[in-house]
Amino acid sequence: MSRRSLNILGILILMGITAAVSIFAYIYIVGGSGEATEPLTAPTLDLSTATPNALETQVAELIATNEALSTAVAGSGTDAEAEATVESTAEATVEPMSATVVPTSEATEEATAAVAASAGSLYRIETSGSEVSFTLTEDLRGQPTTVVGKTDQVAGDIFVDFATPANSKIGVIRINARTLATDQEFRNRAIRSEILESASDNYQFIEFTPTSITGLPDTVAVGSTINFKVIGDLKIRDITQTVTFDVSVTAGEDKLEGSATTTVTRAQYNLQIPNAPGVANVSDEVTLDIKFVAAVVPA
């Protein structure tokens, strides 16, 4: 090989090395440290539009019935007439409820207690004990590798109506994507700078906005585990797609513990993998998992 050819080859190699170094430097610098720039919060769940449940309706009927019976008794002329009025009113209006006359004040107190018990509980996800993760596969230096990224930076509200689970609601679930971390710092910086672009304040958070819940049972007992599906809009960067999470929750009086999982594709969100030496065949499918602990919010 002539000296001229060697010089050209040397220049090309140098240019390739320089380009690679430039890419690495860009990813490393732009990727940042992964620290959040603002506290993690999620929109407070709006409970003002909750649909009245069956128990609330029954309580209202009970109050109305007792008021009617009390009025009938007070307006009757004789004890015999009062007794007949009570019996006829009870038969006409209280089936299958008891026909026993309860003083209005006592009935109101019982009704209030019943409504309070049936109104359910609001829980708020805590970072302690909670974790969001993504899982995908790639070939790293020729070896099949499973990549897992994790963060505990997740927030959101969950309302559980134990008497009428259909009235339960889930608020916006917010995740700080900037804090997602794998077992390699360079990969973390590539995720923040090039893939999720979470180093940008505009794309720091991933949000899931539930739109419907399916598969809830008719009742939920404290301490029981239930399985259902949550459908909603998952926003990553400026792209929103409808996804369905399979959810399992164990409901306690003071806290909820549960998990949710779904699968998305990088193509859905136009998540491009930057060229990096030794990295190939990154899977299109990505599994998203949320493990959460939520504490009851004091009334």
C-alpha atoms as one frame of an Amber mdcrd trajectory, in Angstrom:
protein
   0.000   0.000   0.000   1.389   3.396  -0.982   2.138   6.145   1.502  -0.690
   8.211  -0.027  -3.181   5.375   0.596  -1.955   4.990   4.165  -2.383   8.705
   4.752  -5.958   8.623   3.427  -6.751   5.560   5.553  -5.293   7.257   8.605
  -7.367  10.368   7.974 -10.581   8.302   7.636  -9.852   6.426  10.848  -9.152
   9.680  12.622 -12.375  11.184  11.299 -14.328   8.119  12.485 -12.753   8.295
  15.928 -13.431  12.020  16.111 -17.089  11.511  15.128 -17.523   8.742  17.685
 -15.928  10.849  20.391 -18.167  13.759  19.446 -21.298  11.584  19.709 -20.222
  10.202  23.066 -19.397  13.691  24.319 -22.757  15.061  23.142 -24.724  12.246
  24.779 -22.721  12.496  27.979 -23.078  16.256  28.297 -26.681  16.647  27.125
 -27.809  13.578  29.099 -27.134  15.393  32.338 -27.048  13.895  35.794 -30.622
  12.584  35.975 -31.632  14.873  38.803 -35.193  16.192  38.868 -35.571  19.960
  38.520 -38.926  20.169  40.305 -40.762  18.242  43.027 -42.807  15.272  41.881
 -46.548  15.859  42.201 -49.641  14.677  40.362 -52.961  16.474  39.872 -55.256
  15.972  42.866 -58.086  13.607  42.003 -61.398  15.442  41.575 -64.079  13.599
  43.537 -66.788  16.216  43.075 -68.312  14.431  40.072 -68.617  11.032  41.730
 -71.862   9.263  40.799 -74.153   8.554  43.794 -73.964   4.866  44.568 -76.741
   2.425  45.414 -76.173   2.624  49.156 -76.518   6.407  49.164 -79.811   6.046
  47.309 -81.026   3.440  49.795 -80.095   5.691  52.724 -82.044   8.582  51.203
 -85.061   6.311  50.770 -84.728   5.181  54.399 -84.726   8.762  55.663 -87.768
   9.639  53.544 -89.645   6.546  54.737 -88.985   7.264  58.405 -90.045  10.877
  57.995 -93.287   9.731  56.338 -93.973   7.225  59.090 -93.270   9.761  61.824
 -95.619  12.262  60.175 -98.317   9.616  59.839 -98.059   8.666  63.510 -98.156
  12.288  64.681-101.203  13.069  62.531-103.330  10.054  63.478-106.271  10.602
  65.795-106.185   7.371  67.848-103.642   4.753  68.735-105.510   2.212  66.641
-105.568   4.535  63.641-101.876   5.346  64.122-100.977   1.664  64.214-103.005
   0.979  61.077-101.427   3.939  59.299 -97.913   2.819  60.219 -98.578  -0.737
  59.036-100.106   0.328  55.732 -97.362   2.879  55.045 -94.656   0.387  55.902
 -96.156  -2.268  53.617 -96.478   0.203  50.757 -93.097   1.877  50.947 -90.498
  -0.047  52.897 -90.314  -3.429  51.206 -87.859  -5.092  51.657 -86.733  -2.777
  54.492 -87.906  -3.117  58.098 -91.229  -1.449  58.941 -89.965  -0.446  62.408
 -90.381   3.254  63.045 -87.057   4.933  63.825 -87.003   8.514  65.117 -85.949
  10.901  62.369 -82.873  12.191  64.215 -81.602   8.659  64.848 -82.268   7.659
  61.258 -80.385  10.717  60.028 -77.356   9.857  62.172 -77.381   6.278  60.940
 -77.755   7.438  57.351 -74.866   9.870  57.686 -72.664   7.137  59.116 -73.663
   4.757  56.327 -72.920   7.315  53.622 -69.561   8.123  55.204 -68.688   4.432
  55.325 -69.770   3.932  51.725 -68.033   7.025  50.393 -64.755   5.146  50.197
 -61.200   6.273  50.795 -58.717   8.402  48.894 -55.189   6.994  48.659 -52.033
   8.759  47.464 -49.072   6.921  45.920 -45.860   7.213  47.933 -42.368   6.997
  46.478 -41.271   4.814  49.387 -42.059   1.255  48.358 -43.166   2.229  44.832
 -41.268   1.599  41.602 -41.774   2.159  37.884 -39.703   0.148  35.424 -39.288
  -0.542  31.721 -37.847  -3.728  30.261 -36.478  -4.377  26.767 -33.805  -6.515
  25.137 -30.717  -5.708  23.078 -27.462  -7.223  21.876 -24.610  -5.633  23.814
 -21.184  -6.397  22.353 -22.711  -9.468  20.709 -24.409 -10.781  23.847 -28.212
 -10.891  24.303 -28.989  -8.545  27.190 -32.113  -7.644  29.145 -32.215  -3.958
  29.988 -34.244  -2.734  32.951 -34.652   0.918  33.878 -36.169   1.890  37.234
 -37.291   4.856  39.287 -39.286   5.402  42.469 -40.466   8.806  41.246 -44.156
   8.113  40.668 -47.205   9.984  42.005 -50.984   9.805  41.713 -54.308   9.486
  43.554 -56.614   6.461  43.789 -60.151   6.543  45.182 -61.696   3.252  46.278
 -65.408   2.874  46.983 -65.618  -0.395  48.906 -69.429  -0.540  48.843 -69.753
   0.225  45.134 -66.423  -0.395  43.366 -67.842   0.953  40.084 -67.622   4.413
  41.667 -63.858   4.058  42.207 -61.588   6.444  40.321 -57.908   6.792  39.434
 -56.258  10.132  38.855 -53.373  11.085  36.577 -50.292   8.943  37.236 -47.114
  10.985  36.776 -43.600   9.550  36.438 -40.343  11.471  36.386 -38.702   9.927
  33.311 -35.472  11.817  33.936 -34.766   9.682  36.985 -35.082   6.333  35.179
 -31.773   4.494  35.584 -30.323   1.249  34.188 -27.076  -0.478  35.117 -24.998
   1.710  32.759 -24.502   5.445  33.120 -23.799   6.031  29.435 -27.065   4.268
  28.523 -28.861   6.421  31.089 -27.494   9.572  29.492 -28.459   8.303  26.035
 -32.010   7.741  27.259 -32.186  11.256  28.695 -30.581  12.999  25.737 -31.656
  11.013  22.669 -34.413   8.483  23.367 -36.892   9.850  25.929 -35.278  13.304
  25.765 -36.151  13.646  29.425 -33.159  15.938  29.990 -35.428  18.581  28.452
 -37.798  20.192  30.946 -40.581  19.808  28.352 -40.280  16.014  28.442 -39.242
  15.418  32.033 -42.509  13.670  32.934 -44.428  10.723  31.530 -48.168  10.848
  32.273 -50.926   8.241  32.221 -54.483   9.607  32.281 -57.061   6.850  32.970
 -60.287   7.050  30.966 -62.092   3.881  32.104 -61.855   0.936  34.493 -63.215
  -2.496  33.574 -63.549  -5.803  35.395 -64.225  -4.458  38.887 -66.167  -6.795
  41.209 -69.525  -5.897  42.749 -67.970  -5.467  46.199 -64.482  -5.092  47.628
 -63.619  -6.431  51.074 -60.828  -4.822  53.043 -57.738  -7.013  52.717 -58.854
  -8.707  49.509 -56.935  -8.697  46.216 -58.776  -7.728  43.039 -57.745  -7.813
  39.376 -59.047  -5.456  36.717 -58.015  -3.368  33.696 -57.417   0.360  33.403
 -57.615   1.977  29.966 -56.182   5.416  29.393 -53.885   7.793  27.531 -50.144
   7.343  27.988 -48.119  10.421  27.040 -44.396  10.109  26.372 -42.745  13.305
  25.151 -45.366  14.901  22.871 -46.983  11.648  21.694 -50.096  10.182  23.337
 -51.368   6.643  22.749 -54.210   4.636  24.277 -52.947   1.715  26.358 -54.451
  -0.843  28.744 -52.847  -1.770  32.052 -53.543  -5.088  33.769 -53.857  -4.161
  37.433 -53.803  -6.133  40.685 -54.551  -4.372  43.984 -54.739  -5.444  47.593
 -56.916  -2.982  49.480 -56.311  -2.188  53.133 -57.889   0.355  55.433 -54.731
   2.465  55.589 -52.948   1.613  52.345 -53.142   0.021  48.939 -50.487  -2.224
  47.451 -50.609  -3.185  43.827 -49.039  -3.571  40.428 -49.883  -2.620  36.859
 -48.323  -3.778  33.617 -48.661  -3.101  29.902 -46.631  -3.440  26.711 -45.955
  -0.664  24.215 -43.642  -0.347  21.222 -40.918   2.149  20.517 -42.523   2.706
  17.110 -45.719   3.967  18.775 -43.736   6.772  20.376 -41.053   7.206  17.708
 -38.314   6.314  20.194 -35.124   6.047  18.167 -31.979   4.332  19.423 -28.812
   6.354  18.696 -25.923   4.637  16.942 -23.552   3.373  19.590 -20.663   0.925
  19.178 -21.523  -2.551  20.446 -25.304  -1.966  20.660 -27.635  -3.723  18.192
 -31.051  -5.342  17.807 -32.840  -3.277  20.441 -36.346  -4.716  20.816 -39.314
  -2.717  19.587 -41.546  -4.016  22.383 -41.106  -2.469  25.811 -42.794  -3.735
  28.977 -43.890  -1.096  31.479 -44.466  -2.064  35.111 -45.708  -0.032  38.053
 -45.495  -1.358  41.598 -47.103   1.027  44.032 -47.849   1.640  47.675 -50.509
   4.254  48.383 -51.376   5.602  51.826 -54.857   6.796  52.788 -55.291  10.564
  52.716 -56.705  11.836  56.044 -60.149  13.377  55.665
